[in-house]
Amino acid sequence: RAQVQQESSLETTEGSGINISCSHPNKPSDGFIHFYRHLPGRGPKFLAVAARGSKDVASIAGQLWVSEDGGSSALWLRRPRRGDTAVYYCALVP
């Protein structure tokens, strides 16, 4: 059974980028890694699907990129603001 693992917590200062990595060494070839953001007091919100290589996520005004490379994926948040404080997580979707 495939699983994903990510850091339990990360901190950054406002304006400094942050990289959230997600390890999935046993991901099936037909599986996808989805990234979500859970803001305080709100429900989880889908952000993006990781893909081989990297891509800009236009809905976040050019501040968010996702990538996948073999057994891991990453979400890069450039110049985060206080309003970006949230729980970010990845999920394996068959």
Backbone bond lengths (Angstrom), bond angles and torsions (degrees), N, CA, C in turn:
res aa  C-N    CA-C-N  psi(-1)  N-CA   C-N-CA  omega(-1)  CA-C   N-CA-C  phi
1 R - - - 1.444 - - 1.531 109.13 -
2 A 1.315 116.56 129.45 1.459 121.41 -178.13 1.525 110.79 -78.99
3 Q 1.321 115.81 143.27 1.457 121.78 178.16 1.525 108.93 -135.95
4 V 1.314 115.42 162.36 1.460 120.70 173.73 1.522 108.98 -118.71
5 Q 1.324 115.27 150.75 1.463 121.18 177.63 1.518 108.25 -133.68
6 Q 1.327 116.58 142.66 1.452 120.74 174.81 1.514 109.21 -146.32
7 E 1.344 115.39 167.24 1.453 120.06 -179.55 1.527 109.71 -59.16
8 S 1.321 116.01 146.15 1.461 118.43 -179.94 1.523 111.39 -72.50
9 S 1.335 117.86 -31.39 1.460 119.72 176.72 1.524 109.87 -161.45
10 L 1.322 114.82 151.96 1.455 122.73 175.54 1.516 107.78 -141.02
11 E 1.320 116.31 148.85 1.466 120.47 177.10 1.516 108.46 -129.11
12 T 1.315 114.85 150.49 1.456 120.91 173.35 1.513 108.02 -148.23
13 T 1.309 116.79 166.37 1.453 120.44 175.02 1.521 108.38 -95.86
14 E 1.309 115.59 157.46 1.458 120.20 -179.43 1.522 109.71 -57.81
15 G 1.319 115.98 129.21 1.452 121.38 178.85 1.511 114.70 93.73
16 S 1.336 118.47 -13.87 1.465 121.73 178.37 1.521 109.07 -98.36
17 G 1.320 117.08 132.44 1.457 120.95 -177.01 1.510 113.19 -64.76
18 I 1.321 115.06 159.31 1.463 120.60 178.33 1.523 108.69 -139.73
19 N 1.321 115.60 140.90 1.455 122.47 -179.21 1.525 108.53 -115.26
20 I 1.312 116.83 120.05 1.466 122.18 179.87 1.513 107.56 -107.54
21 S 1.330 116.23 113.96 1.459 119.46 -176.61 1.522 111.13 -102.01
22 C 1.319 114.63 153.45 1.456 122.88 -176.74 1.524 107.32 -137.18
23 S 1.319 116.86 118.67 1.462 121.74 -179.16 1.529 109.93 -95.69
24 H 1.335 115.84 133.90 1.464 120.73 179.84 1.528 109.82 -149.37
25 P 1.351 116.85 68.11 1.466 120.59 -174.50 1.525 114.37 -64.25
26 N 1.316 118.99 -22.97 1.464 120.95 -177.59 1.525 112.99 -109.35
27 K 1.341 116.84 23.39 1.464 120.65 -179.62 1.524 109.79 -64.58
28 P 1.333 117.42 127.99 1.463 119.26 177.30 1.529 111.01 -66.24
29 S 1.309 116.76 154.78 1.464 120.56 -176.41 1.526 112.86 -63.29
30 D 1.321 117.11 -23.63 1.462 119.41 179.42 1.529 112.38 -96.56
31 G 1.335 117.47 11.68 1.462 121.24 179.01 1.517 111.89 -94.66
32 F 1.309 115.98 158.73 1.460 122.36 179.24 1.525 109.16 -129.05
33 I 1.323 115.62 146.66 1.455 120.86 175.37 1.527 108.58 -101.49
34 H 1.325 115.52 120.83 1.455 122.04 177.71 1.522 108.85 -106.13
35 F 1.319 116.39 140.81 1.457 121.49 174.18 1.521 109.00 -107.27
36 Y 1.342 115.22 140.33 1.461 122.79 -179.37 1.523 109.54 -129.82
37 R 1.318 115.09 158.81 1.464 121.46 174.75 1.518 107.45 -130.39
38 H 1.335 115.84 132.06 1.465 121.85 179.20 1.523 108.09 -117.46
39 L 1.326 115.87 102.52 1.463 121.47 178.79 1.524 109.90 -79.05
40 P 1.324 118.42 147.59 1.468 120.80 179.00 1.535 111.41 -55.74
41 G 1.320 116.18 131.62 1.455 121.79 177.37 1.516 115.01 78.85
42 R 1.327 117.59 4.81 1.465 121.76 -179.84 1.521 109.53 -129.12
43 G 1.306 116.48 170.05 1.458 120.98 176.29 1.517 110.97 -84.05
44 P 1.331 117.02 165.37 1.466 120.88 177.89 1.528 110.94 -61.42
45 K 1.345 115.49 146.16 1.465 121.46 178.86 1.517 109.02 -126.35
46 F 1.313 116.17 130.13 1.461 121.79 176.60 1.522 109.38 -65.78
47 L 1.347 116.86 134.42 1.454 121.54 178.30 1.520 112.67 -106.32
48 A 1.347 116.46 -51.46 1.462 118.67 -172.89 1.517 110.90 -170.14
49 V 1.331 114.63 162.51 1.461 122.80 171.29 1.518 107.01 -103.31
50 A 1.321 117.25 129.13 1.462 120.80 176.94 1.523 108.78 -72.66
51 A 1.328 116.08 144.56 1.460 121.77 179.54 1.518 108.69 -138.47
52 R 1.323 116.38 159.43 1.467 119.28 177.63 1.509 109.13 -56.95
53 G 1.322 115.97 141.40 1.447 119.77 -172.73 1.516 108.39 78.86
54 S 1.298 117.90 -158.04 1.452 120.07 178.60 1.517 109.90 -131.37
55 K 1.324 115.66 156.78 1.460 119.67 178.92 1.519 109.90 -147.67
56 D 1.306 113.93 148.17 1.455 122.47 175.61 1.520 107.71 -79.84
57 V 1.313 117.37 138.86 1.460 121.68 177.12 1.526 107.08 -100.43
58 A 1.324 115.53 102.36 1.464 121.47 -170.67 1.527 113.15 -61.79
59 S 1.323 117.81 -30.99 1.463 119.73 -176.36 1.527 112.45 -67.27
60 I 1.319 117.87 -10.60 1.466 120.82 179.91 1.539 108.90 -109.55
61 A 1.312 116.99 26.28 1.468 123.53 173.95 1.524 113.61 56.21
62 G 1.306 116.57 40.50 1.455 120.29 175.01 1.513 115.25 74.87
63 Q 1.321 118.21 9.89 1.459 121.01 -177.12 1.527 112.71 -97.13
64 L 1.313 118.30 -7.83 1.455 121.77 -172.82 1.521 110.41 -127.86
65 W 1.338 115.81 132.68 1.457 121.49 175.22 1.520 108.46 -127.82
66 V 1.328 116.26 149.35 1.455 121.18 173.15 1.522 108.02 -128.93
67 S 1.327 115.91 152.87 1.458 120.52 177.86 1.513 110.07 -151.20
68 E 1.325 114.85 161.01 1.462 120.89 174.67 1.513 107.83 -138.41
69 D 1.320 115.92 139.84 1.457 121.05 179.08 1.516 108.27 -146.26
70 G 1.320 117.25 94.30 1.458 121.06 179.14 1.502 112.41 66.10
71 G 1.334 117.08 -113.73 1.458 121.14 -174.38 1.507 115.72 -91.73
72 S 1.334 117.80 15.27 1.458 118.80 178.50 1.528 111.13 -147.40
73 S 1.314 114.76 157.59 1.461 122.40 175.88 1.514 107.45 -131.71
74 A 1.323 115.97 162.79 1.459 119.84 -179.81 1.512 110.76 -146.07
75 L 1.304 114.88 149.15 1.450 123.36 173.09 1.524 105.97 -120.51
76 W 1.325 116.50 124.95 1.457 121.43 -179.15 1.514 108.41 -113.70
77 L 1.316 117.24 119.22 1.452 122.97 178.96 1.523 107.87 -106.72
78 R 1.318 116.18 112.19 1.467 121.69 -177.84 1.519 109.88 -91.52
79 R 1.303 116.30 135.10 1.464 123.39 178.57 1.528 113.31 48.18
80 P 1.338 117.67 58.35 1.467 119.26 178.89 1.526 111.35 -64.69
81 R 1.318 114.95 152.54 1.458 122.50 176.50 1.524 108.53 -113.91
82 R 1.311 117.25 170.99 1.468 120.68 -178.79 1.521 111.28 -57.01
83 G 1.306 117.38 -35.17 1.461 120.87 179.65 1.517 113.58 -66.31
84 D 1.339 117.06 -10.38 1.461 121.27 177.92 1.517 112.55 -89.61
85 T 1.336 117.07 -0.31 1.468 120.37 178.49 1.526 108.07 -64.59
86 A 1.330 115.89 119.61 1.460 120.60 -173.80 1.519 109.41 -168.53
87 V 1.323 115.38 174.99 1.458 122.43 169.20 1.527 106.06 -93.28
88 Y 1.318 116.38 122.31 1.459 122.11 177.37 1.521 107.27 -109.03
89 Y 1.305 117.10 135.11 1.454 118.37 179.35 1.511 111.77 -148.64
90 C 1.327 113.72 160.35 1.461 120.46 178.45 1.525 108.46 -112.94
91 A 1.313 115.09 156.68 1.461 121.07 179.32 1.520 108.20 -143.89
92 L 1.314 115.63 142.73 1.460 121.94 175.00 1.517 108.62 -88.80
93 V 1.329 116.21 122.21 1.457 121.54 -179.07 1.524 107.98 -115.63
94 P 1.350 117.22 122.31 1.477 119.22 -178.64 1.535 112.02 -69.11
